[in-house]
Amino acid sequence: MGTMIFKTPFQEEREARDLAIYNEYNELMSVKGQSKTLVMEHLMKKYGVHSIGTIYVIRRRVEERLKRKGE
């Protein structure tokens, strides 16, 4: 039997936002010739993120979460 993981509403909201950013980034970057910088700027504006570095951190965090889930 697995252990229950309790999360605050803020944690759940952040995870949902992070996953949305991750999925949208991957979808937009799948287009050949896409500008990475403009995709990052679009995501920053859309989700209220103030740094390109934060987008990288979010993507890495989601990749790690998905990798752990797949194990």
N, C-alpha and C positions, 0 to 999 in steps of 0.2 A: 504494500500500500504506500502510495507516494505522500510526501509531506506537503501540507497546504502552504501555499505562499500567499501571504497577505500583502496587498499593495494599497497605497493611498490613492484617492481619486487623481491626484496630481501625477503620480507615477504611471497610472494607466493612461492618462491623457498624453503624457510625454512619450510613452512607448508607441501609442497610436500615431502621433505626429511624426515621430522618428521613422516609423515604418512607411508612412505616406511619402516622406521625403526620399527615403531609400528607393521605393518603388518608382516614384516619378523621375528621379535622377536616372535610374537604369533605363526606363522607357524612353526618356528624351535622348540619352546618349546612344541608344541603339540606332538612331538615324545617322546614316553616313554623312560625314562632313559637318556634324554638329559642333558648335563652339562651346567648349567646356566652360569658359569664363561666363558666357551669356546664360548658360543653363544654371550655373551657380548663382548668378545675380537674380535670375528669375525666381529660383527657389528661396533665396534670401528675402526678396520682397513678398512673395506669396505667404511664407510662413513666419515672417517677422524675425528672422535671424539676422544678426548684425555683423557676422564675420564669415568669410569663406572657410576659415579654419574650423568653425563650428560645424559646417556642413560635412567636412571630412571626418570630424569626430563622431557625428551622428551616424554616418555611413558605416564607419568601423564598428561602432557600438551595435548596430543592427546586425551586421555580418557576424559578429561574435555571438549574439543572442540566437541567431538562426542556426549557427554551427552547433551550439550547445543543445539546441532543441532537436537537431537531427541525430545526435549521438544516441 
